[in-house]
């Protein structure tokens, strides 16, 4: 199973996600840290991602082989993260066939109805314990 974790700016959200994925699944999963900038990629790599890449082309190329894409909601919003998420990145992530697990963080002025604000650690835990568990269970049925 290959997880692509996408983040920008400082990479702290992606790093938290990668740390938790590695705690839960160890080396049974391959985690790619995809940063919109070098600082984000470097920070995520410190969380023991298997591979890392930076920039628009790296993200567009890498998500083609993703089994699951994980990141903040802003990775599907053109010009988010102060312009780091290019329209091409947002379109590619949104149209990728892989399931996407997005953290509903409200930094881009977008409110998602029906979602209550939770701190990042709670959101990361929900992705790992609820959504990924269900997704992996579904995948093993076939």
N, C-alpha and C positions, 0 to 999 in steps of 0.2 A: 504494500500500500504506500503510495507516494502522496504526501501532503505538501502543498505549496503555500507557504505563509508569506503574505505580502504586507509590507508596511513602509512607511516613509518617515520623514523628519528624523526623529531620534531613534526610531526602531524599538522603543520600549514596549509597545503593545505586542508587536510580533515576538519579541524576546520572551515576554511573559507566556505567550501561547506556546512557543517552542519548548520552553522549560517544562511546562505542564505536559505536553505531548510526550516528551522524552521520559518523564517520570512515569507516566501511565503505560506507555507502550515500549519503552526502551529501544533497542536496536531492531525491533520487529517492524518498525516503520522507517521510511526514508523521508526526511524533512528537508525541504529546500527553502532557504531564506531568500526571498526576493525583495530587494529594497529599491525604492524609487531614487535613492541616493546612496553613496558609499558609506556614509556614517550609519545609516539605518541597517544596511547589510552587515557591516562590521559588528554592530551591537548585537544583532540577531545571531551571528555566528558564534559569539561568546556563550550562547545558550545551547551549544552543541548541535546545531543543525548539521546535516550530512553534507550539504552543498550550499553555496551562496552565489548570487549573481545580482548585478546592479543595473538599473536603467530600463528604459522602455523596451528596447529590443530583447533584452534578456528576459523580461517578464512575458512579453508576447510569445517568445519561443518556448519558455519553460512551462507555461500553463497548458500547452498542448498535450503534455504527458502527465498532467496532474490527475490523481484520483479524487482529490478533494482540495478545494481552495479555501483558505481561511484568512481572514483579515478584518479590519474595521469596515463598516458600511461605506466609508468614503472611497474605497477602491473601485466602486462602480459609479462614482460621481465625477464627471469630467471637471478638471481644474481644481479638485479638492486638494487638501493638504498644502495650501498656499501655492497651488499650481503644479505640484509635483506629480499628481495623477493626471496624465495627459488624456485628452479625449480618446486616443488610441488604446491606452491601457484600460480605461473605463469600459469602452466598447468590447474589447477582447475578453475581459473578465466576465462581463455581463452575458456575453454570447457563448462563452465556453461551455461545453457539455458537462464538465465536471460539476458535482454538487458544490455549492458555495455556502459556507457557514460564516456569516457576517456579524461582527460585534456592533450593536446599535449604539455607538458612541456619538453624542451630539456635538460635534465640533464644527460642522459645516452648515449649521442653521437649518438642518433637516430634522423634522420630528416624525417619528414613526408611531402612528396611532396604535394604541393597545399595548405598547411596550413601556414598562415602568423603568425609571432610571435605576441602574444597579452599578456598584463599583466594579472596576475591571476584574479583580480576582473572582468575583461571583460570576461574571460573564464567561470568563475562561473556564471555570469549573463546569458551568452549564454546557458549554460546547463539548467538553471532554466527556462528562458523565452522562449527559442526556442525548445530545444530537449525534455525536460521533458513535456512541454505543449503538444507537438505533440504526444509523447508517451502516455500520460494520455488520450488524446482525442481518440487515436486509441484504447486503452483498453476499454473505455466506449462504444464503438460502438458494442461490442459483449456481 
